[in-house]
Amino acid sequence: MYVCKKQINMEYNDRIELINSLIKNIEHFPFDERVSAINLIKEQLHDISPFKNEPVDCVIWVKSELVTANDYNPNKVAPPEMELLEISIMNDGYTQPVVTFPHDGKIEVVDGFHRTRVAKESKIVQKRVFGYVPTVSIRKEQYDKNDRIASTIRHNRARGKHQVDAMSEIVLELKNRNWKNERIARELGMDEEEILRLCQITGLQDIFKDDDFSNSWNSSDSIETFEPLTDDLNEEEVEHYRTVNTNDPERIFHTFEKWECHKAGFYASKKEGMTQDQCEQLYCDFLSNDENFRTGLQGILNNWINSCEHYLTNKAMNRIAWLGQAAMCYATGVPSKYCAGFNLLTTAQQDKANETALEYLNIWRVKYGMNEITMDEALSIGRQINIY
């Protein structure tokens, strides 16, 4: 027993001596060569590591100029958050590597482009990390662009950061690549209702050809017969799928982060603490109470300035539906997903709610120097679905 322990200790000491000798040699290398040598050792160790299936097992430092953005990430960081990220990295150091994949001689970001930006743009951080950035490589089985897109979205959504308009384009791309709603929802961590809403934003006529604007203020998923597109589109086909009403001089656009309705939960997938039946019944109760409905409408006209400008100047959408759903969300916090509650109203109650919404739409239009419009103009039975 004693001999075995002594032999084990000698073998261990030999290994330590070998490692120390290697370290002493490497530490005298020129800087870039030293980094390359350390990276090589890490990669060799990663190959025999019991954790080699985990990307974080092998963090490699690469020159920041080799790291490039992808062309699909919908995550945007506002200047204050970028400043906070810089402060965090200056004070805490890099605690998370950038997730990447090798592409055309460059290293493309899957997640962490803003951490890369700090390494490139912050003079303090750039000096401290010698113009390098820490990276891990995504698993090889996820090199396909579809899988990389899904991975990026999962990272963003895990932090609660993504942009609706850019997300809709990603969903469209995945559908064009013949992904089904169920798979997109599973891979991106969404439910199928969210997929539907993101498709609605694109204004795709064929997807919603059986579900244009209706008096019910309701929508259903009619994507099962979706015909995948290819990259081979002529100009007529491109025009057919282009989002409409973008050249109207009266229309006002605001980017997603300025929409008060989104911040209030208009596009949320559920209302915490309430069932679907409860939410739809609340829709019915709210819209059938003219006083409460008017209070909600006045609230959005007074306080949702950007949302009203963005949505109510869009002639290609059902502005009556949006006003009803927006007033509901403003007053109760119930998202537009449960707008089927409108169907619980009697025909007379529906007509009354429509007229009230039109009244406030015209109040808003006159206030901003525009002419009043009719119910038919406000409903705008056309290419874009009820929910923008």
Phi, psi and omega in degrees: 000316180297318180297318181297317180297317181297320180294318179298316180298320179295318179296319179296316179296323178297319180294318179298318180296319179296316180296317180297321179296319178296317180298317180297324178292316184293322186292349177263358178292155168302156192307303184299322178293324178296316179297317180298319180295317179296318178300318180298316179298317179300317181294321178294317178295323180298324181297329182254004183286141174293350180250025186292345176277355178258116182306325184292348178294341183223095178266120183249135176267123180233157179295134188298330182291344178278347184266124183239156178285156169275175184254020184224354187294120180272006183273121176241142180245126180290157181309317179299321180291325177296320178296319179295321178298318178298315179298318180299315181290325178295320185272319186260347186079178177283109178261349178227128177284167175274130179276125188224174169210142183290135184205117176052045178077358178245180178239108186269137182283132169262319175210135175111023182298327181289330173292327176292319179302319179298317180296330181273323192257334179277116183298323181294311181292317180303317179293320184291324182259012172059032179077014179254168175219140180281133182226154165235154181259133179296154181302144184299329180290354179249019180290335179300142185301320178305314182292324178292320176300312180299320179297317179300315181296319179299318178298315181296313183292331177297333176262000180074025183235116170195157180255134185297314184296315179291324178298322180297322178293324178293316178300318178299317180298318180294324177292323176296335176271014172073025173280137177280159178308315184299318181290318178300314180300316181294314185287328182264000179072034180246177165253167187293335176297321177296321177300316179302314184293322178293326175293325180299323183298330181287342181068034182286117184294315185295324180298325186245027186295338178259010187212054177287186179305140179219164180289349184277349184060030187236161176215155177222161184281109179244037187266356187301330182265019182303131179261112184299143178269170171236176178284349183271079181245134173275174186298324180295319179292319178300316181295326180299325184260359183290140176300132188273170173060040178262349181253005179294120182296340180277344186281141179244130179251140169228142179288159188310317187292349180263356181285113178295328182297321180293318179298331182277356178098017182304321182260013180298153183271350178197166174247114183304134176083002182228144176275169178299316180298320179294319180295317181292325177293323178295323174304310181300312181297319183292313184287336178278348178261100187300323181295314179295319180298315179297322178296318178295318178298315179297325180297317181287326178295326181278327192243338179258063187300308183293319180297316180297316179298317184292317186272319188280350174265003180268102183290346185269005181235165178280094183287334175295315179299315182297318180298318180296315181289324179292317179298321178297313180295318181298317187277328188239343184082002179279127184288166183294343180308329187263025183294349177298346175301339176300329181290345178281347178285154171288166179301320179295320179293321177297314180298320180296316179296319178298314182295321178296317178297317178297320179303314182285331174298316180289328173301315180295316182297315180296321179302325183257022171078022179251157180286152174292153180234164180273172178298317180299320179293322182289325178288325176045065178296107187201214190282327186266144189283168181312307181271125185295000000 
